[in-house]
Amino acid sequence: MPDAAWQKRVAEWTPEVSARAWARLLHECADDREMRVVLLVADDEDGNLVALALGRAAEDDPSGLAAQLDALYVLPDRQGHGVGRWLLREAAGELASLGFARLLVGVLTANLPARAFYEAMGGREIAQRSADEEGYLLPETVYAWDDIAALGGPSAPA
């Protein structure tokens, strides 16, 4: 991400702004029981949040059968311990139970660790697109799992 875009994001996307955005999403989900959204969190033994996953209906899928993973965040010191793998599988299972058949995720093309993760999880690269970040068009790679139910399933984090 260009430094200017990153600095703007850091300055404007404060914890308070983030908290309001998450509160708005949670209220929308509570108010609309038909909204097919999955939000999962992982915490440590002390109850501290260490990771989260957010999935919902894909914006550009008129069939309603595709879900998109909007977020999969794992704290840096928890990466490489299976938490992301566990969350992705659990989110896929929950999304499948909501009637989705396919899962899509877009990741910045320059984010090689995330791309390697999705490829290791069986994601198939299907497209290249641009994401607008503060007026900068950033290359993004889209991965798909054509059988979301096969991706989902119980697994314990390491």
Buried (B, 14 or more C-beta within 10 A) or exposed (E): BEEEBEEBEEEEEEEEEEEEEEEEBEEEBEEEEEEBBBBBEBEEEEEEEBBBBBBBBBEEBEEEEBBBBBEBEBBEEBBEBBBBBBBBBBBBBBBBEBEBBBBBBBBBBEBEEBBEBBEEBBBEBEEEEEBEBBEBEBEBBBBBBEEBBEBBEEBEBE
